[in-house]
Amino acid sequence: MTDPTPIRYPRDIPPMWLLATLAGIWALDRWLPIARWLSPPWTWSGLVLVVVGVGLAVWGAGLFRRAGTGVRPFTEATEMVRNGPYRFTRNPMYLGMLLLTSGVAVTLGSVAPLLLLPLFAAVLHIRFIRREEEFLTRRFGADYLAWCKTVRRWL
């Protein structure tokens, strides 16, 4: 039976927003830094966030690939992945992207790039996560909802 009210899925993908956010972070730091809140060597601590973010996103995507389920949002979801980082976050790929952008902002050390982080998180949440949750509820039903009760959306 088909649902009479299908979800409208976006055509863009999260890496497009990631790249746009990284470009915005760089532009704000370059042309409107506002003020410095960190300076070297403390700015290099942002590299830890970058490495953890990339690692988390790659780990999450790799688990999807190994399970044979779609990595791109709203593609064929054949299996729920619950191991690895999915034991503590339902969205390790998105969390990884947010950590990556946070790390780049910290590495630059000025205030203005930090302003894009909540905006990027909101885009991920509104444009992708909420819709994916509806999609997965339709696909996996009670099994997905039970998992949502035990694992947080972000952390």
ChimeraX attribute file (.defattr): number of C-alpha atoms within 10 A of each C-alpha:
attribute: neighborCount
match mode: 1-to-1
recipient: residues
	/A:1	3
	/A:2	5
	/A:3	7
	/A:4	6
	/A:5	6
	/A:6	8
	/A:7	12
	/A:8	8
	/A:9	13
	/A:10	12
	/A:11	7
	/A:12	11
	/A:13	14
	/A:14	19
	/A:15	12
	/A:16	10
	/A:17	15
	/A:18	18
	/A:19	13
	/A:20	13
	/A:21	19
	/A:22	21
	/A:23	13
	/A:24	16
	/A:25	25
	/A:26	18
	/A:27	14
	/A:28	20
	/A:29	21
	/A:30	13
	/A:31	9
	/A:32	14
	/A:33	18
	/A:34	12
	/A:35	11
	/A:36	12
	/A:37	13
	/A:38	16
	/A:39	13
	/A:40	10
	/A:41	8
	/A:42	12
	/A:43	18
	/A:44	17
	/A:45	15
	/A:46	21
	/A:47	17
	/A:48	15
	/A:49	23
	/A:50	23
	/A:51	14
	/A:52	18
	/A:53	24
	/A:54	20
	/A:55	17
	/A:56	23
	/A:57	21
	/A:58	16
	/A:59	18
	/A:60	24
	/A:61	18
	/A:62	13
	/A:63	18
	/A:64	20
	/A:65	12
	/A:66	9
	/A:67	14
	/A:68	14
	/A:69	17
	/A:70	15
	/A:71	16
	/A:72	13
	/A:73	18
	/A:74	18
	/A:75	10
	/A:76	12
	/A:77	19
	/A:78	13
	/A:79	13
	/A:80	16
	/A:81	18
	/A:82	15
	/A:83	10
	/A:84	13
	/A:85	17
	/A:86	20
	/A:87	14
	/A:88	16
	/A:89	19
	/A:90	23
	/A:91	19
	/A:92	25
	/A:93	23
	/A:94	25
	/A:95	23
	/A:96	23
	/A:97	28
	/A:98	24
	/A:99	23
	/A:100	26
	/A:101	27
	/A:102	23
	/A:103	24
	/A:104	24
	/A:105	28
	/A:106	24
	/A:107	22
	/A:108	24
	/A:109	23
	/A:110	22
	/A:111	18
	/A:112	24
	/A:113	27
	/A:114	21
	/A:115	13
	/A:116	18
	/A:117	19
	/A:118	12
	/A:119	12
	/A:120	19
	/A:121	15
	/A:122	13
	/A:123	14
	/A:124	20
	/A:125	16
	/A:126	11
	/A:127	16
	/A:128	19
	/A:129	18
	/A:130	11
	/A:131	18
	/A:132	17
	/A:133	16
	/A:134	12
	/A:135	19
	/A:136	16
	/A:137	15
	/A:138	12
	/A:139	16
	/A:140	14
	/A:141	12
	/A:142	11
	/A:143	12
	/A:144	15
	/A:145	13
	/A:146	10
	/A:147	15
	/A:148	15
	/A:149	9
	/A:150	12
	/A:151	16
	/A:152	14
	/A:153	18
	/A:154	12
	/A:155	10
